[in-house]
Amino acid sequence: VSGPNYSSYTQIINGQTTQTLSYSYILKPKDIGQYFIAPAYTQKGEETFSTAPIEINVYPNPDNIVQKPPKKKNTKWLNFGWSEEFPSIKKPKKKKKKKKKKKKRKVYRL
């Protein structure tokens, strides 16, 4: 249904750099059964890294319950005490302009 979704994170503390890269997928099975996702591979220099294969079991869902993927908590925002993943700034309401009443001029006829 979605993917690959790419996310990266770089952290530098006291001159030491840490990088995290992640790929995520949201899947929707076509049928009930057992599925396997092959290992993912990456290379750094001459060294090769791989993930373990993933086994996925799909069971019947007679009640048609749909479970949304959980939201990841972003720890950098939690340090500021915000409960949302990304804080939103509320726009101030526009003040209605009061129409100034025009002063009526007195007209004198000669």
N, CA, C and O atoms as a GROMACS GRO file, in nm:
protein
  440
    1VAL      N    1   0.083  -0.118   0.000
    1VAL     CA    2   0.000   0.000   0.000
    1VAL      C    3   0.088   0.125   0.000
    1VAL      O    4   0.054   0.224  -0.065
    2SER      N    5   0.200   0.121   0.072
    2SER     CA    6   0.288   0.238   0.079
    2SER      C    7   0.431   0.192   0.095
    2SER      O    8   0.460   0.097   0.168
    3GLY      N    9   0.521   0.260   0.027
    3GLY     CA   10   0.662   0.231   0.047
    3GLY      C   11   0.739   0.222  -0.083
    3GLY      O   12   0.678   0.210  -0.189
    4PRO      N   13   0.866   0.228  -0.078
    4PRO     CA   14   0.943   0.243   0.045
    4PRO      C   15   0.934   0.384   0.101
    4PRO      O   16   0.944   0.482   0.026
    5ASN      N   17   0.916   0.395   0.230
    5ASN     CA   18   0.917   0.523   0.300
    5ASN      C   19   1.053   0.538   0.364
    5ASN      O   20   1.096   0.451   0.441
    6TYR      N   21   1.120   0.645   0.335
    6TYR     CA   22   1.259   0.665   0.375
    6TYR      C   23   1.266   0.765   0.489
    6TYR      O   24   1.198   0.868   0.487
    7SER      N   25   1.346   0.736   0.588
    7SER     CA   26   1.365   0.825   0.702
    7SER      C   27   1.513   0.825   0.739
    7SER      O   28   1.578   0.720   0.741
    8SER      N   29   1.566   0.943   0.769
    8SER     CA   30   1.706   0.951   0.812
    8SER      C   31   1.716   1.041   0.934
    8SER      O   32   1.636   1.132   0.953
    9TYR      N   33   1.815   1.014   1.014
    9TYR     CA   34   1.835   1.088   1.138
    9TYR      C   35   1.985   1.099   1.160
    9TYR      O   36   2.057   0.999   1.156
   10THR      N   37   2.033   1.220   1.182
   10THR     CA   38   2.175   1.243   1.210
   10THR      C   39   2.186   1.313   1.344
   10THR      O   40   2.115   1.409   1.372
   11GLN      N   41   2.276   1.263   1.427
   11GLN     CA   42   2.296   1.319   1.561
   11GLN      C   43   2.445   1.344   1.579
   11GLN      O   44   2.528   1.255   1.554
   12ILE      N   45   2.479   1.465   1.624
   12ILE     CA   46   2.618   1.498   1.652
   12ILE      C   47   2.627   1.543   1.797
   12ILE      O   48   2.569   1.644   1.836
   13ILE      N   49   2.700   1.466   1.877
   13ILE     CA   50   2.718   1.500   2.018
   13ILE      C   51   2.867   1.495   2.048
   13ILE      O   52   2.932   1.393   2.028
   14ASN      N   53   2.919   1.607   2.095
   14ASN     CA   54   3.062   1.619   2.128
   14ASN      C   55   3.151   1.570   2.013
   14ASN      O   56   3.251   1.501   2.036
   15GLY      N   57   3.114   1.605   1.892
   15GLY     CA   58   3.195   1.570   1.775
   15GLY      C   59   3.175   1.429   1.724
   15GLY      O   60   3.231   1.394   1.620
   16GLN      N   61   3.096   1.347   1.793
   16GLN     CA   62   3.071   1.210   1.747
   16GLN      C   63   2.939   1.208   1.670
   16GLN      O   64   2.835   1.246   1.722
   17THR      N   65   2.945   1.161   1.544
   17THR     CA   66   2.829   1.160   1.456
   17THR      C   67   2.768   1.020   1.452
   17THR      O   68   2.838   0.920   1.436
   18THR      N   69   2.637   1.016   1.465
   18THR     CA   70   2.561   0.892   1.452
   18THR      C   71   2.455   0.914   1.346
   18THR      O   72   2.380   1.012   1.351
   19GLN      N   73   2.447   0.823   1.249
   19GLN     CA   74   2.345   0.832   1.146
   19GLN      C   75   2.256   0.708   1.149
   19GLN      O   76   2.305   0.596   1.165
   20THR      N   77   2.127   0.730   1.134
   20THR     CA   78   2.032   0.621   1.129
   20THR      C   79   1.949   0.637   1.002
   20THR      O   80   1.893   0.744   0.978
   21LEU      N   81   1.941   0.533   0.924
   21LEU     CA   82   1.859   0.532   0.803
   21LEU      C   83   1.758   0.420   0.816
   21LEU      O   84   1.792   0.311   0.861
   22SER      N   85   1.634   0.445   0.777
   22SER     CA   86   1.535   0.338   0.783
   22SER      C   87   1.441   0.346   0.664
   22SER      O   88   1.410   0.454   0.612
   23TYR      N   89   1.397   0.229   0.622
   23TYR     CA   90   1.298   0.216   0.516
   23TYR      C   91   1.180   0.142   0.576
   23TYR      O   92   1.198   0.044   0.649
   24SER      N   93   1.060   0.188   0.547
   24SER     CA   94   0.942   0.118   0.598
   24SER      C   95   0.841   0.100   0.485
   24SER      O   96   0.837   0.176   0.389
   25TYR      N   97   0.759  -0.002   0.500
   25TYR     CA   98   0.656  -0.036   0.402
   25TYR      C   99   0.527  -0.062   0.477
   25TYR      O  100   0.529  -0.116   0.588
   26ILE      N  101   0.416  -0.026   0.417
   26ILE     CA  102   0.285  -0.063   0.470
   26ILE      C  103   0.226  -0.160   0.368
   26ILE      O  104   0.209  -0.127   0.251
   27LEU      N  105   0.195  -0.280   0.415
   27LEU     CA  106   0.150  -0.387   0.326
   27LEU      C  107   0.003  -0.420   0.350
   27LEU      O  108  -0.047  -0.408   0.462
   28LYS      N  109  -0.064  -0.462   0.244
   28LYS     CA  110  -0.201  -0.510   0.255
   28LYS      C  111  -0.206  -0.644   0.182
   28LYS      O  112  -0.187  -0.648   0.060
   29PRO      N  113  -0.231  -0.753   0.255
   29PRO     CA  114  -0.228  -0.885   0.190
   29PRO      C  115  -0.343  -0.903   0.092
   29PRO      O  116  -0.453  -0.850   0.112
   30LYS      N  117  -0.316  -0.979  -0.013
   30LYS     CA  118  -0.420  -1.010  -0.111
   30LYS      C  119  -0.500  -1.132  -0.069
   30LYS      O  120  -0.615  -1.149  -0.108
   31ASP      N  121  -0.436  -1.219   0.012
   31ASP     CA  122  -0.501  -1.344   0.048
   31ASP      C  123  -0.449  -1.393   0.183
   31ASP      O  124  -0.345  -1.347   0.231
   32ILE      N  125  -0.522  -1.485   0.244
   32ILE     CA  126  -0.483  -1.547   0.370
   32ILE      C  127  -0.369  -1.644   0.341
   32ILE      O  128  -0.366  -1.708   0.236
   33GLY      N  129  -0.275  -1.655   0.436
   33GLY     CA  130  -0.166  -1.750   0.417
   33GLY      C  131  -0.039  -1.707   0.486
   33GLY      O  132  -0.038  -1.614   0.568
   34GLN      N  133   0.069  -1.775   0.452
   34GLN     CA  134   0.200  -1.748   0.511
   34GLN      C  135   0.289  -1.688   0.402
   34GLN      O  136   0.300  -1.742   0.291
   35TYR      N  137   0.353  -1.575   0.436
   35TYR     CA  138   0.438  -1.505   0.339
   35TYR      C  139   0.576  -1.483   0.400
   35TYR      O  140   0.592  -1.481   0.522
   36PHE      N  141   0.675  -1.467   0.314
   36PHE     CA  142   0.811  -1.439   0.360
   36PHE      C  143   0.866  -1.318   0.285
   36PHE      O  144   0.846  -1.304   0.164
   37ILE      N  145   0.934  -1.232   0.358
   37ILE     CA  146   1.004  -1.119   0.298
   37ILE      C  147   1.152  -1.152   0.305
   37ILE      O  148   1.206  -1.179   0.412
   38ALA      N  149   1.215  -1.150   0.190
   38ALA     CA  150   1.358  -1.186   0.181
   38ALA      C  151   1.442  -1.082   0.256
   38ALA      O  152   1.398  -0.970   0.277
   39PRO      N  153   1.564  -1.120   0.295
   39PRO     CA  154   1.652  -1.026   0.366
   39PRO      C  155   1.686  -0.904   0.280
   39PRO      O  156   1.693  -0.913   0.157
   40ALA      N  157   1.708  -0.793   0.346
   40ALA     CA  158   1.757  -0.672   0.278
   40ALA      C  159   1.907  -0.665   0.301
   40ALA      O  160   1.957  -0.705   0.406
   41TYR      N  161   1.978  -0.615   0.202
   41TYR     CA  162   2.124  -0.609   0.209
   41TYR      C  163   2.172  -0.466   0.188
   41TYR      O  164   2.111  -0.390   0.113
   42THR      N  165   2.282  -0.432   0.254
   42THR     CA  166   2.349  -0.304   0.231
   42THR      C  167   2.498  -0.326   0.249
   42THR      O  168   2.542  -0.422   0.313
   43GLN      N  169   2.575  -0.235   0.193
   43GLN     CA  170   2.719  -0.248   0.201
   43GLN      C  171   2.781  -0.119   0.250
   43GLN      O  172   2.737  -0.010   0.215
   44LYS      N  173   2.884  -0.132   0.334
   44LYS     CA  174   2.964  -0.019   0.380
   44LYS      C  175   3.109  -0.058   0.356
   44LYS      O  176   3.165  -0.143   0.426
   45GLY      N  177   3.168   0.005   0.256
   45GLY     CA  178   3.304  -0.033   0.219
   45GLY      C  179   3.303  -0.175   0.167
   45GLY      O  180   3.230  -0.208   0.074
   46GLU      N  181   3.386  -0.259   0.227
   46GLU     CA  182   3.394  -0.400   0.185
   46GLU      C  183   3.300  -0.489   0.266
   46GLU      O  184   3.284  -0.608   0.235
   47GLU      N  185   3.238  -0.433   0.370
   47GLU     CA  186   3.154  -0.512   0.460
   47GLU      C  187   3.008  -0.511   0.413
   47GLU      O  188   2.956  -0.406   0.375
   48THR      N  189   2.943  -0.626   0.417
   48THR     CA  190   2.802  -0.640   0.378
   48THR      C  191   2.718  -0.670   0.502
   48THR      O  192   2.755  -0.754   0.584
   49PHE      N  193   2.606  -0.600   0.514
   49PHE     CA  194   2.513  -0.619   0.625
   49PHE      C  195   2.380  -0.668   0.568
   49PHE      O  196   2.342  -0.631   0.457
   50SER      N  197   2.310  -0.752   0.646
   50SER     CA  198   2.180  -0.800   0.600
   50SER      C  199   2.085  -0.813   0.718
   50SER      O  200   2.126  -0.828   0.832
   51THR      N  201   1.957  -0.806   0.685
   51THR     CA  202   1.854  -0.828   0.787
   51THR      C  203   1.815  -0.975   0.785
   51THR      O  204   1.851  -1.049   0.693
   52ALA      N  205   1.743  -1.017   0.885
   52ALA     CA  206   1.689  -1.154   0.888
   52ALA      C  207   1.565  -1.156   0.798
   52ALA      O  208   1.497  -1.055   0.785
   53PRO      N  209   1.534  -1.270   0.737
   53PRO     CA  210   1.409  -1.279   0.661
   53PRO      C  211   1.291  -1.266   0.757
   53PRO      O  212   1.301  -1.302   0.874
   54ILE      N  213   1.181  -1.214   0.706
   54ILE     CA  214   1.064  -1.190   0.791
   54ILE      C  215   0.952  -1.284   0.747
   54ILE      O  216   0.921  -1.294   0.628
   55GLU      N  217   0.892  -1.352   0.845
   55GLU     CA  218   0.777  -1.439   0.819
   55GLU      C  219   0.651  -1.364   0.859
   55GLU      O  220   0.643  -1.309   0.969
   56ILE      N  221   0.553  -1.361   0.770
   56ILE     CA  222   0.427  -1.292   0.797
   56ILE      C  223   0.314  -1.392   0.780
   56ILE      O  224   0.302  -1.457   0.676
   57ASN      N  225   0.231  -1.405   0.883
   57ASN     CA  226   0.114  -1.492   0.877
   57ASN      C  227  -0.011  -1.405   0.866
   57ASN      O  228  -0.032  -1.315   0.947
   58VAL      N  229  -0.093  -1.431   0.764
   58VAL     CA  230  -0.216  -1.355   0.742
   58VAL      C  231  -0.333  -1.446   0.777
   58VAL      O  232  -0.347  -1.555   0.721
   59TYR      N  233  -0.418  -1.400   0.870
   59TYR     CA  234  -0.532  -1.478   0.917
   59TYR      C  235  -0.662  -1.416   0.868
   59TYR      O  236  -0.664  -1.299   0.830
   60PRO      N  237  -0.771  -1.494   0.869
   60PRO     CA  238  -0.900  -1.438   0.827
   60PRO      C  239  -0.941  -1.322   0.918
   60PRO      O  240  -0.906  -1.318   1.036
   61ASN      N  241  -1.015  -1.229   0.861
   61ASN     CA  242  -1.061  -1.111   0.935
   61ASN      C  243  -1.211  -1.094   0.909
   61ASN      O  244  -1.251  -1.004   0.836
   62PRO      N  245  -1.295  -1.182   0.970
   62PRO     CA  246  -1.439  -1.176   0.940
   62PRO      C  247  -1.505  -1.046   0.986
   62PRO      O  248  -1.607  -1.006   0.930
   63ASP      N  249  -1.450  -0.981   1.088
   63ASP     CA  250  -1.509  -0.857   1.137
   63ASP      C  251  -1.458  -0.735   1.061
   63ASP      O  252  -1.499  -0.623   1.089
   64ASN      N  253  -1.368  -0.757   0.964
   64ASN     CA  254  -1.312  -0.650   0.881
   64ASN      C  255  -1.248  -0.539   0.966
   64ASN      O  256  -1.270  -0.420   0.940
   65ILE      N  257  -1.172  -0.578   1.066
   65ILE     CA  258  -1.104  -0.483   1.154
   65ILE      C  259  -0.978  -0.434   1.084
   65ILE      O  260  -0.896  -0.514   1.040
   66VAL      N  261  -0.963  -0.302   1.075
   66VAL     CA  262  -0.846  -0.243   1.012
   66VAL      C  263  -0.762  -0.177   1.121
   66VAL      O  264  -0.812  -0.093   1.196
   67GLN      N  265  -0.637  -0.214   1.129
   67GLN     CA  266  -0.547  -0.158   1.229
   67GLN      C  267  -0.448  -0.066   1.160
   67GLN      O  268  -0.375  -0.107   1.070
   68LYS      N  269  -0.446   0.061   1.202
   68LYS     CA  270  -0.353   0.157   1.144
   68LYS      C  271  -0.215   0.139   1.206
   68LYS      O  272  -0.205   0.101   1.323
   69PRO      N  273  -0.109   0.166   1.130
   69PRO     CA  274   0.025   0.155   1.187
   69PRO      C  275   0.043   0.257   1.300
   69PRO      O  276  -0.009   0.369   1.290
   70PRO      N  277   0.115   0.222   1.406
   70PRO     CA  278   0.134   0.316   1.517
   70PRO      C  279   0.221   0.433   1.475
   70PRO      O  280   0.311   0.418   1.392
   71LYS      N  281   0.193   0.550   1.534
   71LYS     CA  282   0.277   0.667   1.508
   71LYS      C  283   0.403   0.654   1.591
   71LYS      O  284   0.398   0.616   1.708
   72LYS      N  285   0.513   0.686   1.530
   72LYS     CA  286   0.639   0.683   1.603
   72LYS      C  287   0.653   0.812   1.682
   72LYS      O  288   0.620   0.920   1.633
   73LYS      N  289   0.701   0.800   1.802
   73LYS     CA  290   0.727   0.918   1.884
   73LYS      C  291   0.862   0.975   1.844
   73LYS      O  292   0.961   0.903   1.834
   74ASN      N  293   0.864   1.104   1.821
   74ASN     CA  294   0.988   1.171   1.785
   74ASN      C  295   1.047   1.230   1.912
   74ASN      O  296   0.993   1.326   1.966
   75THR      N  297   1.156   1.173   1.961
   75THR     CA  298   1.209   1.211   2.091
   75THR      C  299   1.258   1.354   2.096
   75THR      O  300   1.260   1.414   2.203
   76LYS      N  301   1.297   1.411   1.982
   76LYS     CA  302   1.347   1.549   1.988
   76LYS      C  303   1.237   1.646   2.029
   76LYS      O  304   1.265   1.748   2.091
   77TRP      N  305   1.111   1.617   1.994
   77TRP     CA  306   1.003   1.705   2.035
   77TRP      C  307   0.965   1.680   2.181
   77TRP      O  308   0.920   1.772   2.250
   78LEU      N  309   0.982   1.558   2.227
   78LEU     CA  310   0.947   1.529   2.366
   78LEU      C  311   1.036   1.605   2.463
   78LEU      O  312   0.996   1.634   2.576
   79ASN      N  313   1.158   1.638   2.420
   79ASN     CA  314   1.248   1.715   2.506
   79ASN      C  315   1.192   1.853   2.539
   79ASN      O  316   1.228   1.913   2.640
   80PHE      N  317   1.102   1.903   2.453
   80PHE     CA  318   1.045   2.035   2.475
   80PHE      C  319   0.910   2.027   2.546
   80PHE      O  320   0.849   2.131   2.573
   81GLY      N  321   0.863   1.908   2.575
   81GLY     CA  322   0.738   1.893   2.648
   81GLY      C  323   0.614   1.897   2.560
   81GLY      O  324   0.503   1.907   2.612
   82TRP      N  325   0.630   1.889   2.427
   82TRP     CA  326   0.514   1.888   2.339
   82TRP      C  327   0.459   1.748   2.331
   82TRP      O  328   0.535   1.651   2.327
   83SER      N  329   0.327   1.737   2.328
   83SER     CA  330   0.267   1.605   2.320
   83SER      C  331   0.251   1.559   2.175
   83SER      O  332   0.238   1.440   2.149
   84GLU      N  333   0.252   1.653   2.081
   84GLU     CA  334   0.237   1.618   1.940
   84GLU      C  335   0.371   1.581   1.880
   84GLU      O  336   0.476   1.618   1.932
   85GLU      N  337   0.366   1.507   1.769
   85GLU     CA  338   0.490   1.473   1.702
   85GLU      C  339   0.554   1.599   1.644
   85GLU      O  340   0.674   1.621   1.660
   86PHE      N  341   0.475   1.681   1.577
   86PHE     CA  342   0.522   1.809   1.528
   86PHE      C  343   0.426   1.915   1.580
   86PHE      O  344   0.306   1.909   1.550
   87PRO      N  345   0.475   2.010   1.655
   87PRO     CA  346   0.384   2.109   1.712
   87PRO      C  347   0.325   2.197   1.603
   87PRO      O  348   0.391   2.227   1.503
   88SER      N  349   0.202   2.238   1.623
   88SER     CA  350   0.139   2.328   1.528
   88SER      C  351   0.113   2.461   1.597
   88SER      O  352   0.080   2.467   1.716
   89ILE      N  353   0.129   2.564   1.522
   89ILE     CA  354   0.108   2.698   1.576
   89ILE      C  355  -0.029   2.744   1.530
   89ILE      O  356  -0.059   2.744   1.411
   90LYS      N  357  -0.110   2.783   1.625
   90LYS     CA  358  -0.244   2.828   1.591
   90LYS      C  359  -0.237   2.971   1.540
   90LYS      O  360  -0.170   3.057   1.597
   91LYS      N  361  -0.308   2.994   1.432
   91LYS     CA  362  -0.311   3.128   1.376
   91LYS      C  363  -0.407   3.212   1.459
   91LYS      O  364  -0.514   3.165   1.499
   92PRO      N  365  -0.369   3.337   1.486
   92PRO     CA  366  -0.459   3.422   1.563
   92PRO      C  367  -0.584   3.453   1.482
   92PRO      O  368  -0.580   3.464   1.359
   93LYS      N  369  -0.694   3.467   1.552
   93LYS     CA  370  -0.819   3.498   1.485
   93LYS      C  371  -0.812   3.642   1.435
   93LYS      O  372  -0.760   3.731   1.502
   94LYS      N  373  -0.867   3.661   1.318
   94LYS     CA  374  -0.869   3.796   1.262
   94LYS      C  375  -0.977   3.876   1.333
   94LYS      O  376  -1.089   3.830   1.354
   95LYS      N  377  -0.939   3.996   1.369
   95LYS     CA  378  -1.036   4.083   1.435
   95LYS      C  379  -1.122   4.149   1.329
   95LYS      O  380  -1.074   4.191   1.224
   96LYS      N  381  -1.248   4.156   1.359
   96LYS     CA  382  -1.339   4.222   1.266
   96LYS      C  383  -1.318   4.372   1.277
   96LYS      O  384  -1.317   4.430   1.386
   97LYS      N  385  -1.304   4.432   1.163
   97LYS     CA  386  -1.286   4.577   1.162
   97LYS      C  387  -1.422   4.642   1.179
   97LYS      O  388  -1.518   4.610   1.109
   98LYS      N  389  -1.426   4.734   1.273
   98LYS     CA  390  -1.550   4.807   1.294
   98LYS      C  391  -1.555   4.920   1.192
   98LYS      O  392  -1.460   4.995   1.174
   99LYS      N  393  -1.668   4.929   1.129
   99LYS     CA  394  -1.685   5.036   1.032
   99LYS      C  395  -1.710   5.166   1.107
   99LYS      O  396  -1.795   5.174   1.196
  100LYS      N  397  -1.635   5.266   1.069
  100LYS     CA  398  -1.654   5.396   1.132
  100LYS      C  399  -1.777   5.461   1.070
  100LYS      O  400  -1.795   5.465   0.949
  101LYS      N  401  -1.859   5.512   1.158
  101LYS     CA  402  -1.979   5.580   1.110
  101LYS      C  403  -1.938   5.717   1.059
  101LYS      O  404  -1.865   5.792   1.125
  102LYS      N  405  -1.985   5.748   0.940
  102LYS     CA  406  -1.955   5.879   0.884
  102LYS      C  407  -2.042   5.982   0.953
  102LYS      O  408  -2.162   5.962   0.975
  103LYS      N  409  -1.979   6.092   0.986
  103LYS     CA  410  -2.055   6.200   1.048
  103LYS      C  411  -2.137   6.269   0.941
  103LYS      O  412  -2.088   6.300   0.832
  104LYS      N  413  -2.260   6.292   0.974
  104LYS     CA  414  -2.347   6.362   0.879
  104LYS      C  415  -2.318   6.511   0.887
  104LYS      O  416  -2.311   6.569   0.995
  105ARG      N  417  -2.302   6.570   0.772
  105ARG     CA  418  -2.276   6.714   0.768
  105ARG      C  419  -2.410   6.788   0.760
  105ARG      O  420  -2.504   6.747   0.693
  106LYS      N  421  -2.411   6.892   0.830
  106LYS     CA  422  -2.531   6.976   0.824
  106LYS      C  423  -2.517   7.066   0.702
  106LYS      O  424  -2.413   7.128   0.679
  107VAL      N  425  -2.620   7.072   0.627
  107VAL     CA  426  -2.619   7.154   0.506
  107VAL      C  427  -2.706   7.277   0.532
  107VAL      O  428  -2.822   7.264   0.572
  108TYR      N  429  -2.651   7.394   0.508
  108TYR     CA  430  -2.725   7.519   0.524
  108TYR      C  431  -2.749   7.577   0.386
  108TYR      O  432  -2.658   7.584   0.304
  109ARG      N  433  -2.869   7.618   0.360
  109ARG     CA  434  -2.902   7.678   0.231
  109ARG      C  435  -2.912   7.828   0.247
  109ARG      O  436  -2.966   7.879   0.345
  110LEU      N  437  -2.860   7.893   0.153
  110LEU     CA  438  -2.863   8.039   0.155
  110LEU      C  439  -2.968   8.095   0.066
  110LEU      O  440  -2.982   8.217   0.056
   0.00000   0.00000   0.00000
